[in-house]
Amino acid sequence: MTGAFCLISFLGQWNSFLPPQIYLSRSDLLTLPVVLNQYVGLYTNQYGVFLAGTLIAIIPPAVLFFALQREFISGLTSGAVKG
């Protein structure tokens, strides 16, 4: 159960989009979702850079999931016990 909470709260902060876009003014402090949004525009699309950045953005949540996988699966199955 703790692992699920850690994973969900990490993903909530990792994928935050609007607060960093509003509060941060320097481009070197922007979060990864905000930077990735800049590569897909109305008139130009840089899909190669966007997909490479998306792959980089997936790595930390995947590592956290695999590190907490045992706790995550046990938390899911503990509520399924009939008795």
N, C-alpha and C positions, 0 to 999 in steps of 0.2 A: 504494500500500500504506500509506503514511503517512497519507493522507487517510482511509482506512477505519479505521485505528487511532484517529485523532483523533475521528472521528464516533462510534465505538463507546464510547470512554472518556468522551466528553462526555455521551452518552445515559445511560451508567451512573450518572454523578454527577447529571445533571439529573433523573432519574426516581427517585432514591433516596427511599425512603419510611420505612423502619423506623428507621435511625439518627437522622435529624432528629426524629422523633416521640419517641424515647426521650431524647435528650440535650438538646434545646432546651426550655426552660421558658416563655420569653416568646413570646406569639403573634405578635409582629411579626418574629420571626426564623425562623418556620416556612417550609419550602419549599412550592412551589406544589402538588405532589401531596398533601401533608398538609393544606393548606388546602382543596383541592378535596374531599377526603374528608369534611370537616366539613359540606359542603352536602348530602350525601346520607345521610340517617339512617334509622332504623328507622320512625319515625312521621311525619317530615316530609321532603319532597323539594323542593329548590329547583333544578329542572332548568335554568331559564334562567341562573342565576348559574353553575351547574356547567358548562354548555356554553360560556358566554362565557369562563370561566377555562380550559377545555380548549383553546379556540381560541387564547388568549394563550399557553398552554403549548406549542403546536405551532409557533409562529412561530420561536423561536431555533433549534431543531434543523433546521427547513426551510431557514432562511437558511444555516446551516453546511453542510448537504448541498449546496445549490446553489453555494456558494462552493468546495467541494471536489469538485464533481461530475466534473470532468475527471480528477483523480487517482483518484477512486473507480472510474470506468468503466475507466480504463487499468489499474488494478490487477486488476480482474476479468477483463479480456480478456488480460492478459499470461500468465495461467496456462492459457489456452485455446489457445495456439499449439502446433500439432502440428509436431514436427520433431525 
